[in-house]
Each structure stands twice: as C-alpha cells, then as structure tokens.
Amino acid sequence: MKRITFAALTAVLLLMLAACGGQAAAPDPAAIQEAVDATVAAMPAPEAPAAEAPAAQAGESRLDTILARGNLICGVNGGLAGFSNLEPDGSYSGFDADFCRAVAVALFNDPEAVEFVPLSTQERFTAVQAGTVDVLFRNTTWTLSRDSSVFMDFGPTTFYDGQAIMTTVDLDIAELEGLDAATICVQSGTTTELNLTDQFRARGINFEPLVFEDIDATYTAYNEGSCDAVTSDRSQLVARRTTLADPDAHVILDTVLSKEPLGPAVAQNDSRWSDVVEWTVYATIQAEELGINSANIQEFLESENPEVRRLLGAEGDLGVGVGLDNAFAVNIISSVGNYGEIYNRNLGPDTPFNLERGQNALWTEGGLMYAPPFR
C-alpha cells in the first residue's frame, strides 16, 4: 500500500512540475485525479502474505507398526544363561527375555506375543536402526556415545552391573596387579574392551589382550588355557562360570573396573514407543515397592490406596496416556511378575547364579531401583 501511495503522489508531483515549468495554466484537478487513478490501476496488486507451511505430520511411531503386526520383535543375546538363553525346546529363558515378555504383555496381554531375535554385539545396534527388531534387551550398557552417535534411546536401567575379571584359582591372584604381563581374553566391540585398557593403563599394569568377536570363542579360549583371565560384566562371568567343566576352579576378583548400567534400547526420537518400554519396566519396579506380586494382585485390585489404584488402572487414565490399556500393569504383574520376581526367578538364590540384589535392590532397601511416580 505504501508503494502505491508513493507512486500516485509521484505522478501528481510530475504533473504539477510540468505546469510550473511552462506557461500552461494551472493543472486541472480532474486531470490530476485521472493520473492518480491510472497510476494506481497500473500498479501490481499487493502480494498476499505467504501461506504458512503446514506443520510436518508426525511420522508413524514404531508403536503403530507393532500394534498392526500383532507381536513384538525383541533383540536378545540368546546365549547368556540367566539373561537370555535359547533352551532345547526352542523357548527363551532369562531376565532379559522376561522383560521382552513384559512389554509384549503391556501391548497385547499375551506373554507369547514376542519373537526373540538373537544378536551379536556387532549386530545389535544395526538391528535396531534398521528396524529388524523393535527393542533391544541384550545386556547392553548405556553410554553417552551410544545415546548420541549410535542413535539409540535407552530406557530405565534394569540391571546395575560392573566389569570384573575371572581367573583360575591356581594362579592365586587377588588383585589386578597380580595380572601384570598376563594374557586376558576379551570380546571386541564392547565397553569391556575399552575399560580393560583404561584401567590397566591407569594402574601401570602391562597385559596382552586376546580379542574375539564371538563371546563363545572368548570363553572357549579361556577354558582351554589360551589366556590367564577373562573379563566381562560380573553378571556374565557368574553365568559363564556355571558352564565351565569345574566352576569351583575359577574365581571372580572383587575389583570392579567400571559402571555398567544395562537396560533396553530403542531407535532414537520415537517417544511414543520409548514411553511404552520405559513404563513397562517402571511398572514392575513400582509393583515390588508396593508389595504387589503375581500371587496377591487380586487382593490389591480392591485396594483403596490411591497409589495402588493408579498403578493398577483402577483410577485415572495413565495407561491410555502412553498408548496402552489402563490395566497394563495388572497384566504385566499377573503374567510376568514384579521386578523382584523376575530377578529371583532368573538370577536369585534358587538359581545356579545366586546373584545378590546389591545395587539392584529397591531404593527403600539400599539399592538403586526406583520408579517415577505413577501420577
């Protein structure tokens, strides 16, 4: 509009100057108006404001794909007793395998609605990125680089672990310094390999790493005496020791080399799907804290405790808020159990591993297990 007004005034001014520069009579007002009208008509119409680009539609969440498919595809180790192990009948047992089942129950109220896919350490992240699996429950450590450059989103830590070293009793080694000049078997592509180098360098201990891509080959080499020691997460060493010909001939040193928070991982930037995985884990932890388990859950369904009622879906719409049934926690606890039940069934005192809860105890019992409020 300002440009049009300026052009019209310019036309008027030119007419007036032309009149002043000669002997012509004063300009006719009608002529001036005619010039203004002609100038305005010749001007291009003002451009309409550019239409705002429509907001990008949110891409389909992995959750939609899973629900349409009708089952969960869960990446696991497949060869780690106590965590995820392929049994002779074709089923999978273990702590991680049970958390896969818990997610399947949250989604479909069916612990069998899950396909297990065994993955090596080299395959695991690629499988998530490529969409070959929906979620990874595979004794995987949460680190900054994996959270960023590998493009994973990690869920709640399900098992707080730490790297340790196993050696033979007859070497009579109690401290890391006793491994000076030793050959140590280690799997490649793991935080274990990096931690081993860091810790020994910091302590000035010389060692010879014997590196394997395959975890079975790592322990086979150790068992055959190709190396003096083997290193991995303590939980894995405990599990693997039970498979050796003479478990009592091997000792796990007390020294902890690292922090190893193990938990689920999904592809980055899909909050709808990651919410389902996260709150599935939290439901098992919160249930244990409230004393709810698979044996007594029916009694708690009649509870007047608001905290219990929210967890079990008797009050509010918390399940719907994350794309699940409001009774998703009831289904998980009924089918798979609370966190303590899952732990004890696979790793506890009645198993060959007899792993103490330690840091994996509830926060009320001196551990680190803690769920955000169900509110």
Secondary structure in CASP SS format (residue, H / E / C, confidence):
PFRMAT SS
TARGET T0000
AUTHOR 0000-0000-0000
METHOD secondary structure of the structure
MODEL  1
M C 1.00
K H 1.00
R H 1.00
I H 1.00
T H 1.00
F H 1.00
A H 1.00
A H 1.00
L H 1.00
T H 1.00
A H 1.00
V H 1.00
L H 1.00
L H 1.00
L H 1.00
M H 1.00
L H 1.00
A H 1.00
A H 1.00
C H 1.00
G C 1.00
G C 1.00
Q C 1.00
A C 1.00
A C 1.00
A C 1.00
P C 1.00
D C 1.00
P H 1.00
A H 1.00
A H 1.00
I H 1.00
Q H 1.00
E H 1.00
A H 1.00
V H 1.00
D H 1.00
A H 1.00
T H 1.00
V H 1.00
A H 1.00
A H 1.00
M C 1.00
P C 1.00
A C 1.00
P C 1.00
E C 1.00
A C 1.00
P C 1.00
A C 1.00
A C 1.00
E C 1.00
A C 1.00
P C 1.00
A C 1.00
A C 1.00
Q C 1.00
A C 1.00
G C 1.00
E C 1.00
S C 1.00
R H 1.00
L H 1.00
D H 1.00
T H 1.00
I H 1.00
L H 1.00
A H 1.00
R H 1.00
G C 1.00
N C 1.00
L E 1.00
I E 1.00
C E 1.00
G E 1.00
V E 1.00
N C 1.00
G C 1.00
G E 1.00
L E 1.00
A C 1.00
G C 1.00
F C 1.00
S E 1.00
N E 1.00
L E 1.00
E C 1.00
P C 1.00
D C 1.00
G C 1.00
S C 1.00
Y E 1.00
S E 1.00
G C 1.00
F H 1.00
D H 1.00
A H 1.00
D H 1.00
F H 1.00
C H 1.00
R H 1.00
A H 1.00
V H 1.00
A H 1.00
V H 1.00
A H 1.00
L H 1.00
F H 1.00
N C 1.00
D C 1.00
P C 1.00
E C 1.00
A C 1.00
V E 1.00
E E 1.00
F E 1.00
V E 1.00
P E 1.00
L C 1.00
S C 1.00
T C 1.00
Q C 1.00
E C 1.00
R H 1.00
F H 1.00
T H 1.00
A H 1.00
V H 1.00
Q H 1.00
A C 1.00
G C 1.00
T C 1.00
V C 1.00
D C 1.00
V E 1.00
L E 1.00
F C 1.00
R C 1.00
N C 1.00
T C 1.00
T E 1.00
W C 1.00
T C 1.00
L H 1.00
S H 1.00
R H 1.00
D H 1.00
S H 1.00
S C 1.00
V C 1.00
F C 1.00
M E 1.00
D E 1.00
F E 1.00
G C 1.00
P C 1.00
T C 1.00
T C 1.00
F E 1.00
Y E 1.00
D E 1.00
G C 1.00
Q E 1.00
A E 1.00
I E 1.00
M E 1.00
T E 1.00
T E 1.00
V H 1.00
D H 1.00
L H 1.00
D C 1.00
I C 1.00
A C 1.00
E C 1.00
L H 1.00
E H 1.00
G H 1.00
L H 1.00
D C 1.00
A C 1.00
A E 1.00
T E 1.00
I E 1.00
C E 1.00
V E 1.00
Q E 1.00
S C 1.00
G C 1.00
T C 1.00
T H 1.00
T H 1.00
E H 1.00
L H 1.00
N H 1.00
L H 1.00
T H 1.00
D H 1.00
Q H 1.00
F H 1.00
R H 1.00
A H 1.00
R H 1.00
G C 1.00
I C 1.00
N C 1.00
F E 1.00
E E 1.00
P E 1.00
L E 1.00
V E 1.00
F E 1.00
E C 1.00
D C 1.00
I H 1.00
D H 1.00
A H 1.00
T H 1.00
Y H 1.00
T H 1.00
A H 1.00
Y H 1.00
N H 1.00
E C 1.00
G C 1.00
S C 1.00
C C 1.00
D C 1.00
A E 1.00
V E 1.00
T E 1.00
S E 1.00
D E 1.00
R H 1.00
S H 1.00
Q H 1.00
L H 1.00
V H 1.00
A H 1.00
R H 1.00
R H 1.00
T C 1.00
T C 1.00
L C 1.00
A C 1.00
D C 1.00
P H 1.00
D H 1.00
A H 1.00
H E 1.00
V E 1.00
I E 1.00
L C 1.00
D C 1.00
T C 1.00
V C 1.00
L C 1.00
S C 1.00
K C 1.00
E E 1.00
P E 1.00
L E 1.00
G C 1.00
P C 1.00
A E 1.00
V E 1.00
A E 1.00
Q C 1.00
N C 1.00
D C 1.00
S H 1.00
R H 1.00
W H 1.00
S H 1.00
D H 1.00
V H 1.00
V H 1.00
E H 1.00
W H 1.00
T H 1.00
V H 1.00
Y H 1.00
A H 1.00
T H 1.00
I H 1.00
Q H 1.00
A H 1.00
E H 1.00
E H 1.00
L C 1.00
G C 1.00
I C 1.00
N C 1.00
S C 1.00
A C 1.00
N C 1.00
I H 1.00
Q H 1.00
E H 1.00
F H 1.00
L C 1.00
E C 1.00
S C 1.00
E C 1.00
N C 1.00
P H 1.00
E H 1.00
V H 1.00
R H 1.00
R H 1.00
L H 1.00
L C 1.00
G C 1.00
A C 1.00
E C 1.00
G C 1.00
D C 1.00
L H 1.00
G H 1.00
V H 1.00
G H 1.00
V C 1.00
G C 1.00
L C 1.00
D C 1.00
N C 1.00
A C 1.00
F H 1.00
A H 1.00
V H 1.00
N H 1.00
I H 1.00
I H 1.00
S H 1.00
S H 1.00
V C 1.00
G C 1.00
N C 1.00
Y H 1.00
G H 1.00
E H 1.00
I H 1.00
Y H 1.00
N H 1.00
R H 1.00
N H 1.00
L H 1.00
G C 1.00
P C 1.00
D C 1.00
T C 1.00
P C 1.00
F C 1.00
N C 1.00
L C 1.00
E C 1.00
R C 1.00
G H 1.00
Q H 1.00
N H 1.00
A C 1.00
L E 1.00
W H 1.00
T H 1.00
E H 1.00
G C 1.00
G C 1.00
L C 1.00
M E 1.00
Y C 1.00
A C 1.00
P C 1.00
P C 1.00
F C 1.00
R C 1.00
END
